[in-house]
Amino acid sequence: MRPVREASGAAGTAAARGRPHGVGDHPRWLLFAPALFVLLWSTGFIGAKLGLPYAEPLTFLLVRFMLVVTIMLPVAILWRAPWPPTLSEGAQVAAAGLLIHGGYLSGVFCAIHQGMPAGIVALIAGLQPILTALAAGPFLGERVTGRQWTGFLLGIAGVALVLSDKVAFEVRSWSGVALAVMALVSITAGTIYQKRFCPHLDLRTGSVIQFTASALLLAPLAYLLETMEIQWTGKFLFALGWLVLVLSSGAISLLFIMIRHGEAARVSSLFYLTPPCTALIAFFAFNERVSFSAVAGMGVAVAGVALVVARRN
């Protein structure tokens, strides 16, 4: 495997010392990264639920993306972070960002805004590991074992159990379903694309490029399709701050680090735990009931993820 040219932190240090980029190069804190990622990522639906009553979805995301760029650009400049050496490589970084940020988040936020229950959107997005496993073979050459496929099926069953008391609803807008599916396809394609074409991007300059590209995509759409009015309430400001600092800056960077160090199918399997974790957070934040089927589903989902991410002997 070629050396990491643009990686920062422990991975970049290992490459600079000439060691092969493998399991032995993983910093110890990465052992806790999956649990932290699931916890942080799960709060995205909570932030959307808090903020969307006060701003339309594309406008909400546009402000979020612009704030992330405002924060990350000085960081990249002060730390002299490396930029992609060619325009072509920069375009590949931007393309991955359009899928991971622009496509996925737009689909999720717009689906919820149109009346789709957040749990249903999470359930559709939770199918990502299956789609990623199907694509990882032809695009990345990754082999998915029978044990991992069993884990994928258990994960789907667990998610279905968690959300079983929320799925009995009348689909009021098929466009909302289409938007949720768009989010699923976008996050899957973005994960595969980033792993194949730009796995070693610097997280600081990469964030600037990707969120700038996503903002440029959403700006004309928000202007044409929305009023772009925002109610600057305390709840909206809290939701916006959380999504900018914790999700866009923290969880996304953590996701990219895990993609860099692990197989795409295994990294994506963590998304199975998002709906169960979201249900737990919603219970404490909004006093939403957690049924017995939800608790059972969490256990099934955890078992499925364990099968998928377990190392082959």
N, C-alpha and C positions, 0 to 999 in steps of 0.2 A: 504494500500500500504506500502511496506516495506520502511524503512528510507533510505535516500541517503547516501551511505558509501563513495563514492569517488568524489562526486560533490564538486566543488569549488565555491567561491563567495557567492552571496546571497542565492542561493538554498541550498548550503551546510550549511550555517549559520542557515537557517530555520530548517533544519533537525536536526542540533545539539541541537536546543532549544526544540525539541520535538513536533513542530507543524506539523500537517498533510501536506503532500506535495500536495498543490492544488493551485487554482487560487489565493488565498489570499497571497501566498508566492512569487508571481511574482514580481521582482523588477520593479520599475516604468519605467526604461529606456527600458524595453521590449515592451512598447507600441509603440516605434519608431523602434523597431528591424525589422519588416516586410518591411517597406519602405527602410530602410538602406540596408537590405539584397538584395532586388530586384535591387537596384542601383548598389551595388558592384558586384553581380552575373552577371548582364548584361554586365559588362565590360570584362568578360571572353572571349566572342567572339571577342571583339575588340582587346584584347591582343593577341589572336591567329592569327587574321588577320595581326597584325603588325609583329609578330615574325616568323611565319611559312615560309616566303620567305627566311629566313636566316638559318634555321635548319630543319631537318626532324622531324616529329612529335614525335616519340618515344624518340629520342635523346633530343629534346626540353623538353619533360616531365621528362626525367631522370635527367637532370640538375636541373630542377625546384624542383623535389622531394628531391634531395640531398641537395640543398640549404635550403629547409624548415627544414630538419632534423638537419642541421648544426646550424640553428638559434634556434630551439625549444629544442634541447637536453641540451644545457647549461641553458636555462630558467628552464627546468624541474629539473635539478640538483640543481641550486642555490636556487630555491623556495621549494626544497624538496617535489616536487609533488608526490603523491602516485602512485605506479605502480600497475597493476592488481595483486592480491594476489596469484593467481594460474596460472600455465602454460595454463590451459584450458581457463581461462578468457582472458588471453593475446592473445590466438589464435583466440578467438571470435572477439576481437577488431581488430586484423590484418585482419580477413576475411571481416569485414565491410569496412575496408579501401581499400582492394583490389577491392571491388565493387564500392565504392563511388569515389575513386581516380583512381585506375588502369583501371577499366573497363569503367567508364563513360568518363573520360578525354581522354583516348586512342581512344575511339570510335569517340568522337567529333573532336579531332585534326586530326586523320587519315582520317575521312570523308571529312573535309575541305581541307586537303592536296591533296586528290584525285580529287578535282574539284567540290565537292558538294558545292553549295552556302551556306554561313553561315546561311542565313535566313531559308533555307529548313531544315538544321540540327536543328536549333532552333525550328522549327515547329514540327519536329518529337519528339524532346526531350520534347516539351511542352505538349505532350500527357501523361506525367507522372502522373498527378493527377487522370486520369481515371484508369490507371493501378494500382496506389496505392490504390484507393478506392475499387477496386475489391479484392485486396489482404488484405487490412486492416481488412475486416470482418473475414475471416477464420483464419488469422494468429495473429491478435491483438484483436479480439473481438470488434472492433469499428463498430458502426452502422452509415451508411450513409443515410441521410434522402432524401426524394423526392426533397425538396428544394435544397439540396446540389447537387443532380444529375442535376437539372436544371442549377445550377451554373456551373457545369462542362461542360455542353453542350454549354452554353453561352461563356465560356472561349475558347473552341475550335473554335467557330464561330468567336470570336474576333481576335484570333491569325490568322485564315485564312484570315480575312479581312486585317489585318496589312500587311500580306505577299502576298496579292493577286497579286501585281504587280511584284513579284519575283518568283512565282511558275510556270510561263509559261516557262519552260526550258526543254531541251531534257536530259533525264537521260543518261549520258555518261558512268556511271559505277554503275552497280547494287551492286558491292562490297561496294561502298560508302553508298548506302542506307542501306545495311546490317550492316555496321559499325555504322550508326546513330541509327538504331534499337537496336544494342548492347548497345549503350550508354544509351538509354531509359530504357532498361531492367535492366542494371547495377545500375543506380541511384535509380530506384524504389526498387529493391531488397536490395540495401544497406541501404536505408532509413528504410524499414521494419525490416531488420535484426538488425540494430543498436537500433531501438526502442524496439525490443523484447528481445535481448540478452545482450546488453551492453549500456543501456541508461544513466548510471551514470558514465561513464568513465571520468577521469580527462582530460581536454582538452589539457593540456601540454604533459603529457606522452602518451595520446592517439594519438596525432599528430605524435610524434616520432615513435610509433609502426606502425601506419598506413602508413605513408609516407616511412618508411624503407621497409616495406613489399611490397609496390607498386614499389619502386625502384629496389628491388631484382627481382621482376617479369619482369620489363621492361629492365633491363640491358642485359640479354642474348638475348632478342628479338631485341633490338636495334643493338647489335653486329652482329647478324645473318642476319638481314633484311635491315639494313641501313649502310651508309658509316660513320655515326657519325661525319661528318664534320660540323662545325659551322662557320658562318661568324659573327664575333663579332662587328657588326655595332652598332651605337648609337640607332637605332630603336629597334634592337634585345635586347640590354641591358635594354632599358626602358621597353619593353614588359615583359622581364624576371623578372625584379625587381617588376613591378606592379603585375604580377601573383603570385610571391612568397610572397610578403609582404601584398598585399591587398586581393587577392583571397584565396590563400592556408592558410594564417595565420589568416586573418580577416573574410572573408565571410564564410569559412568552419566552423570556430569556432562558428560563429553566427548561422549557420544552426544547428549545434549540440545542441546549447543552446535552440533553438526553438523546436527541436525535443523532448528534455528533458521536456519542459514545456507544449507542446501542442500535440494534436492528430496528427498522421502521415498524415492522409488525409487532414487536414486543413493546416498543414505546407507545404505539397507538392503543394497545390493549388496556392501558391505564384509564382510558376514557370510559371503560365499563363502570368504573367506580364513581364517576361524576354524578349520575342521577341519585344513587343511594346517599352519597355525601351531601348533595344538595338538599335531599329530603330531611336529613338530620339538621342541617343549618336552618332550613325553613321552620322546623319544629321549634327551635330555640328563638329564632328571630321573629317569626310571625305566629307562633303557637299553632302551627299546622299539625294535624294528627298524623302520627306514624302508626300504621296498622300492623297487625301480626304478619300479614303477607309481605309488608315492606321489610320488616326485620328479617324474615326468612329469605327474602330476595337478596338482601345485602350479603348474607352468608353464602348464598349460591354464587353471586357475582364475584365475591372475594375468592372463592374456590376456583372459578373459571379463570380469573386473572392469574392466580398462582400457577395454573397449568400452562398458560400461555407464556408467562415470563420466565418460567423455570429454565435454568441452563441445561442444555443437552450434555450428557456424559460423553 
